[in-house]
C-alpha cells in the first residue's frame, strides 16, 4: 500500500532514549571535523592528480633543455662549440651554393616562450 502524508504523519517514529541521542550527537561532533579535514585532503589530492601530468611534462622538458637528463661527455663539447660548428658548416654550404642564405627571423616575444630555459 502507498504511504500518503496522513499515514506518514500518524506513523510512530521510534526515538532512542535521550542519553543515547546525546551520545550520538557527541560522537558526531567528534568526527565531523575529521570528516571535513579528510574532504579537504581529498580535494587537494584531486587537484594534484589533475595538475601532475602537465607539471611532470614541463619539468622533463625543462630538464632536457638544460641537459640534466644525460651525462655530458667532455668529448661532446658544449653548446657554444656545437653552435659554432653548425654556423661554420652552414656558411660553407652557402658558399658552395648548396643552400640559400636564410632571412633573419623576428625576435621572440615573451608570450611565445612556452617555458623557462
Backbone as CSV, one residue per row, in Angstrom:
resi,resn,N_x,N_y,N_z,CA_x,CA_y,CA_z,C_x,C_y,C_z
1,UNK,0.826,-1.194,0.000,0.000,0.000,0.000,0.875,1.264,0.000
2,UNK,0.357,2.278,-0.651,1.072,3.545,-0.730,0.993,4.289,0.594
3,UNK,2.008,5.082,0.831,2.016,5.893,2.056,1.765,7.332,1.646
4,UNK,0.673,7.899,2.131,0.394,9.299,1.856,0.810,10.136,3.068
5,UNK,0.634,11.442,2.961,1.057,12.344,4.041,0.371,12.019,5.366
6,UNK,-0.916,11.744,5.318,-1.652,11.486,6.567,-1.153,10.219,7.245
7,UNK,-0.971,9.161,6.473,-0.493,7.906,7.070,0.933,8.084,7.604
8,UNK,1.742,8.834,6.854,3.123,9.047,7.280,3.173,9.836,8.587
9,UNK,2.358,10.876,8.679,2.350,11.708,9.883,1.804,10.964,11.099
10,UNK,0.933,10.001,10.881,0.366,9.239,12.004,1.256,8.075,12.434
11,UNK,2.196,7.699,11.594,3.039,6.543,11.912,3.980,6.888,13.068
12,UNK,4.132,5.980,13.989,5.048,6.236,15.106,6.504,6.158,14.624
13,UNK,7.311,7.077,15.101,8.737,7.094,14.778,9.489,6.819,16.068
14,UNK,10.118,5.664,16.159,10.824,5.336,17.397,12.080,6.191,17.548
15,UNK,12.280,6.743,18.704,13.466,7.536,19.019,14.238,6.843,20.129
16,UNK,15.552,6.917,20.062,16.333,6.334,21.153,16.183,7.193,22.408
17,UNK,16.530,6.659,23.540,16.457,7.446,24.778,17.344,8.690,24.668
18,UNK,17.037,9.699,25.475,17.760,10.969,25.435,19.259,10.766,25.634
19,UNK,19.644,9.898,26.549,21.076,9.668,26.782,21.753,9.109,25.530
20,UNK,21.052,8.255,24.797,21.607,7.691,23.555,21.688,8.773,22.480
21,UNK,20.689,9.639,22.408,20.715,10.745,21.455,21.905,11.659,21.741
22,UNK,22.138,11.940,23.015,23.259,12.802,23.395,24.596,12.145,23.043
23,UNK,24.678,10.827,23.228,25.898,10.112,22.880,26.143,10.179,21.367
24,UNK,25.070,10.036,20.581,25.181,10.118,19.120,25.652,11.511,18.704
25,UNK,25.063,12.543,19.288,25.448,13.922,18.971,26.910,14.160,19.330
26,UNK,27.329,13.690,20.501,28.719,13.870,20.926,29.676,13.184,19.953
27,UNK,29.323,11.991,19.517,30.177,11.254,18.577,30.247,11.974,17.239
28,UNK,29.101,12.471,16.764,29.092,13.219,15.506,29.937,14.483,15.606
29,UNK,29.826,15.203,16.718,30.626,16.414,16.906,32.116,16.084,16.963
30,UNK,32.430,14.894,17.424,33.829,14.468,17.493,34.389,14.146,16.104
31,UNK,33.591,13.481,15.268,34.127,13.029,13.983,33.899,13.999,12.819
32,UNK,32.971,14.936,12.931,32.714,15.861,11.823,33.943,16.695,11.449
33,UNK,34.726,17.226,12.403,35.938,17.948,11.997,36.928,17.048,11.241
34,UNK,37.008,15.787,11.638,37.895,14.857,10.939,37.394,14.602,9.518
35,UNK,36.082,14.526,9.372,35.494,14.336,8.043,35.782,15.557,7.171
36,UNK,35.670,16.760,7.748,35.970,17.983,6.999,37.429,18.002,6.551
37,UNK,38.338,17.602,7.447,39.762,17.553,7.085,39.995,16.550,5.967
38,UNK,39.367,15.397,6.061,39.510,14.370,5.035,38.995,14.871,3.690
39,UNK,37.892,15.577,3.712,37.340,16.118,2.471,38.313,17.124,1.852
40,UNK,38.921,17.979,2.679,39.890,18.954,2.170,41.105,18.242,1.570
41,UNK,41.558,17.190,2.225,42.699,16.421,1.713,42.341,15.760,0.382
42,UNK,41.142,15.207,0.285,40.708,14.579,-0.965,40.624,15.596,-2.098
43,UNK,40.151,16.800,-1.805,40.070,17.844,-2.825,41.466,18.244,-3.285
44,UNK,42.400,18.370,-2.350,43.781,18.714,-2.691,44.414,17.606,-3.531
45,UNK,44.156,16.360,-3.173,44.679,15.228,-3.933,44.124,15.231,-5.356
46,UNK,42.848,15.492,-5.502,42.238,15.543,-6.835,42.874,16.656,-7.668
47,UNK,43.129,17.788,-7.041,43.769,18.909,-7.736,45.173,18.516,-8.188
48,UNK,45.933,17.866,-7.299,47.283,17.429,-7.648,47.260,16.408,-8.782
49,UNK,46.290,15.497,-8.743,46.192,14.491,-9.799,45.879,15.137,-11.144
50,UNK,45.106,16.207,-11.140,44.799,16.913,-12.384,46.021,17.648,-12.917
51,UNK,46.791,18.275,-12.027,47.919,19.110,-12.435,49.204,18.312,-12.676
52,UNK,49.343,17.147,-12.049,50.607,16.415,-12.075,51.117,16.084,-13.479
53,UNK,50.289,15.537,-14.383,50.835,15.185,-15.702,51.454,16.374,-16.434
54,UNK,50.791,17.518,-16.419,51.328,18.689,-17.118,52.585,19.206,-16.429
55,UNK,52.590,19.221,-15.097,53.778,19.684,-14.379,54.957,18.747,-14.619
56,UNK,54.698,17.448,-14.674,55.758,16.479,-14.953,56.317,16.697,-16.350
57,UNK,55.440,16.891,-17.317,55.880,17.134,-18.694,56.741,18.390,-18.766
58,UNK,56.289,19.465,-18.126,57.055,20.712,-18.129,58.410,20.530,-17.464
59,UNK,58.444,19.789,-16.357,59.705,19.553,-15.651,60.669,18.746,-16.506
60,UNK,60.149,17.722,-17.179,61.009,16.916,-18.050,61.555,17.736,-19.216
61,UNK,60.698,18.551,-19.817,61.168,19.410,-20.905,62.235,20.382,-20.414
62,UNK,61.997,20.957,-19.250,62.956,21.898,-18.677,64.295,21.200,-18.425
63,UNK,64.252,20.017,-17.834,65.480,19.268,-17.552,66.178,18.869,-18.847
64,UNK,65.405,18.490,-19.862,66.002,18.103,-21.140,66.702,19.287,-21.796
65,UNK,66.056,20.430,-21.768,66.649,21.620,-22.373,67.918,22.029,-21.636
66,UNK,67.926,21.848,-20.343,69.095,22.217,-19.547,70.170,21.133,-19.570
67,UNK,69.906,20.013,-20.255,70.895,18.950,-20.356,71.062,18.150,-19.081
68,UNK,70.044,18.101,-18.264,70.144,17.408,-16.980,69.696,15.948,-17.048
69,UNK,69.237,15.499,-18.204,68.737,14.130,-18.300,69.816,13.134,-18.713
70,UNK,70.909,13.630,-19.252,72.001,12.746,-19.656,73.313,13.295,-19.128
71,UNK,74.299,12.429,-19.105,75.623,12.848,-18.659,76.319,13.567,-19.806
72,UNK,76.942,14.684,-19.527,77.669,15.444,-20.536,79.078,14.877,-20.653
73,UNK,79.402,14.356,-21.818,80.735,13.812,-22.049,81.657,14.926,-22.531
74,UNK,82.878,14.997,-22.008,83.799,16.072,-22.410,84.058,16.093,-23.915
75,UNK,84.119,14.913,-24.546,84.410,14.878,-25.985,83.253,15.407,-26.827
76,UNK,82.063,15.517,-26.237,80.922,16.069,-26.966,81.021,17.584,-27.109
77,UNK,81.799,18.231,-26.267,81.890,19.682,-26.287,80.669,20.304,-25.635
78,UNK,80.620,21.621,-25.674,79.464,22.286,-25.075,78.592,22.892,-26.170
79,UNK,77.530,23.516,-25.774,76.551,24.053,-26.726,77.147,25.155,-27.595
80,UNK,78.023,25.972,-27.038,78.635,27.059,-27.821,79.490,26.488,-28.955
81,UNK,80.248,25.445,-28.639,81.082,24.816,-29.665,80.215,24.208,-30.763
82,UNK,79.145,23.545,-30.376,78.242,22.944,-31.352,77.609,24.012,-32.235
83,UNK,77.186,25.104,-31.641,76.584,26.196,-32.405,77.595,26.780,-33.388
84,UNK,78.841,26.933,-32.958,79.888,27.452,-33.843,80.125,26.493,-35.008
85,UNK,80.145,25.188,-34.744,80.325,24.191,-35.808,79.177,24.254,-36.809
86,UNK,77.974,24.384,-36.302,76.801,24.461,-37.180,76.886,25.701,-38.058
87,UNK,77.247,26.816,-37.476,77.351,28.072,-38.227,78.433,27.970,-39.298
88,UNK,79.571,27.377,-38.962,80.663,27.203,-39.932,80.205,26.332,-41.100
89,UNK,79.565,25.221,-40.785,79.076,24.310,-41.825,78.025,25.000,-42.690
90,UNK,77.169,25.782,-42.083,76.133,26.497,-42.820,76.764,27.494,-43.794
91,UNK,77.763,28.233,-43.332,78.442,29.209,-44.196,79.126,28.505,-45.376
92,UNK,79.718,27.346,-45.109,80.380,26.580,-46.170,79.358,26.151,-47.228
93,UNK,78.191,25.656,-46.780,77.157,25.210,-47.712,76.575,26.369,-48.514
94,UNK,76.491,27.547,-47.910,76.007,28.735,-48.634,77.004,29.105,-49.726
95,UNK,78.315,29.098,-49.396,79.360,29.437,-50.380,79.360,28.452,-51.548
96,UNK,79.107,27.184,-51.244,79.094,26.157,-52.293,77.787,26.181,-53.088
97,UNK,76.824,26.973,-52.651,75.553,27.086,-53.356,74.598,25.937,-53.088
98,UNK,74.877,25.150,-52.092,74.015,24.009,-51.775,72.771,24.428,-50.992
99,UNK,72.875,25.518,-50.253,71.714,26.073,-49.553,71.709,27.581,-49.751
100,UNK,70.533,28.183,-49.596,70.414,29.636,-49.713,70.545,30.272,-48.345
101,UNK,71.009,31.501,-48.348,71.101,32.238,-47.092,69.681,32.554,-46.632
102,UNK,69.405,32.256,-45.376,68.060,32.465,-44.846,67.890,33.888,-44.339
103,UNK,66.641,34.349,-44.427,66.320,35.653,-43.850,66.299,35.516,-42.338
104,UNK,66.650,36.581,-41.643,66.627,36.555,-40.182,65.193,36.482,-39.681
105,UNK,64.988,35.714,-38.648,63.663,35.591,-38.040,63.423,36.753,-37.084
106,UNK,62.153,37.142,-36.908,61.872,38.207,-35.939,62.173,37.720,-34.516
107,UNK,62.430,38.673,-33.638,62.730,38.337,-32.240,61.528,37.648,-31.597
108,UNK,61.808,36.750,-30.675,60.756,36.021,-29.963,60.238,36.902,-28.830
109,UNK,58.905,36.993,-28.731,58.311,37.785,-27.654,58.140,36.929,-26.407
110,UNK,57.923,37.564,-25.280,57.732,36.850,-24.008,56.547,35.896,-24.084
111,UNK,55.483,36.271,-24.807,54.283,35.436,-24.918,54.546,34.143,-25.686
112,UNK,55.564,34.144,-26.534,55.862,32.972,-27.356,56.759,31.954,-26.655
113,UNK,57.263,32.274,-25.481,58.161,31.376,-24.757,57.315,30.409,-23.931
114,UNK,57.326,29.085,-24.271,56.457,28.138,-23.565,56.947,27.766,-22.171
115,UNK,58.258,27.843,-21.939,58.798,27.502,-20.619,60.153,28.174,-20.450
116,UNK,60.572,28.274,-19.217,61.808,28.959,-18.871,63.013,28.090,-19.220
117,UNK,64.028,28.715,-19.788,65.261,27.982,-20.122,66.334,28.322,-19.108
